[in-house]
Amino acid sequence: SSGINAEWPLRPGGIALLGLNRPPVNAVSLSLGAQLREALAEIKSKKSLQGVILYSTSPKIFCAGADLKERLFIKEEDVPGMVRTFRLMIQDMYELPMPVICAIDGVAMGGGLELALGTDIRICSTTAKMALSETKLAIIPGGGGTQRLPRVVGVPKAKELIFTGRDVFGEEAERIGLVNACVDQNEEGNAAFVKSLEMASLLQERGPVALRMAKKAITEGFEAGPIRAGLEIEHEAYLGVIPTTDRIEALMAFREKRKPNFKGE
C-alpha cells in the first residue's frame, strides 16, 4: 500500500529505513503526513538505533512537496492548521535523537526539499533537482524552509533561491553546501541511496549513545548562540556518555585489539 515503508533492524542497534512510497511523485497528503509522523514517533522510541535513512521508493523522484490536488479542496480557514501540521512533522524529523541521512536521487521540490532540510546529512546524485519553488505558486515555504535554508547555505544564497524559486541540480547543491555530497547516478537510479547505506555502515560501528550526545551537543549548542553557552551544552552531553557500559567496552576492545560490541547503554 502507498504511504511510508518503514524497516527496523531485527537486532538492537542498526539503521532504520524510512521510504516515501506514494507514487507517482510522493506528494505529501494529509494521510502521508500522518503516517510519517507515526513512523517518526516509533523511531524516536527505539533507543539503540544508530541512524535513519530517509529515501524514496520511486526512481527519479524524492518528493514533490505538498499534494496540490488535495489543497484545491481545502477551505482557506483550514490552510494555516494544515501548514502548521506539516511544519511540526518536519520538526519531528529534525528532533529525532539519532543521525538522519537523506538520500535524494531525483526531484525534491518545495515541501520535499523542506523535508530533506529537516535531516542531518543530505546525499544527492547528479540527477537530483531541488527547489523551494513556492513563490511560483504565490506562497512562501511553510515547512521551515525560510529558517533552515539560511542556516544551511547562508542568508544571501537562501534569499536568492527562495525569491527566484529556481532549480538547483546535484553538483551545484554540493558546491553551495545544500547537500553533503553529490555522487554520480548509477543505472538503477539509486546512487544517493547506495552512498547513504555506505555512510550508515560507518554509523553502525559507532556508539549509539555517543551519536545521540554528539547530535544533541551540535544542534542545541549551535542554536544556543554564544559559544560559551554551547560549551556548557557540550559538557552536559559529555556527562551523558561517561557512565555508559559502551564507553568501557570501547576501552576494553582497544586493549584487546578487537572490534567493540556496543549495546547503546
Secondary structure, 3 states (H helix, E strand, C coil): CCEEEEECCCCCCCEEEEEEECCCCCCECHHHHHHHHHHHHHHHCCCCCCEEEEEECCCCEEECCECHHHHCCCCHHHHHHHHHHHHHHHHHHHCCCCCEEEEECCEEECHHHHHHHCCCEEEEECCCEEECCHHHHCCCCCCCHHHHHHHHHCHHHHHHHHHHCCCEEHHHHHHCCCCCEEECCCCCCCHHHHHHHHHHHHHCCCCHHHHHHHHHHHHHHHHHCCHHHHHHHHHHHHHHHCCCHHHHHHHHHHHCCCCCCCCCC
